Amino acid sequence: MMDEDLPEEVKKCLDILEENIDMLANLEYNLDDEKEDELTPNMELHNLYDMTEDVSESTKLKRAESNFTRRQSENSS
């Protein structure tokens, strides 16, 4: 590959990434969801309450990140 071909190759890679950003974000989201689905037996009530708050905040953050990523990809198109 010649040096002048490098910018074109980088542009192709960026185009491929841009085309697949939603799929990658969804894949990451699904993998994180699987980890959160693990159960811990014999938890105290206050632990369950804390965990519920954590899950709620995490879900809000993931949704915001996903929406931000989608808007960024739409704006750069």
N, C-alpha and C positions, 0 to 999 in steps of 0.2 A: 504494500500500500504506500502510495506517495504522500508526502506531507500535505499537498493541496487537497487530497481526498479526505483527510481527517475531518474537517468541518462538515462535509456532506455526510459522513458516517455518523457523526455526533448528532446531526439534525435528524437522520433516520431513526436513531435510537430514541431521541426525545419524542419524535412523532409516535413511535410504537408505545412508549410509556404513556403518553397523553391519551392514546386510544384505549389503553387498558387500565387507567387510573381508578375508575369506578370498580372494576372487577377486583383489583388488588386491595382497594379499601374494604370491599365487602368480604373478601377472603380473610383479611386481618381481623375484621369485626367478628366474623364467625369463629375464628380460632380463639379469640379472647372470650367469646361467649361460652365455648366449650369448657374453658378453664373455670369460669365462674359457676358452672353447673355442678361442681363437685360438692357433695354433702359432707358436713362434719357432724357426727353424732354427739348427742348429750351436750348441746350448747345451752348456756344459761340464757334467760330471756333478754338481759341487757346486751349480750353478745349478738343475739339475733336482731335486736333493734339497731345496733351499730352497723351490722352487716347490711341491713336493709337500706340504711342511709347511704352507705358506701356504694352499693349497687345503683341506687337512684342517681347519685352524683356521677358515677362512672358512665352510666347510660346517657345522661345529659351531655357530658363531655364528648363522648364518642359521636353522638348525633351532631353536635356542634362542629367537631372536627370533620366529619363526613360532609356536612353542608358547606363548610368553608372550602374543602378540597374540591367539591363539585363546582362551587362558584368560581374558584381560581381557574379551573380547567375550562369553564365556559368563557371566562373573560379573556383567556389567552388564545382562544380559538379564533 
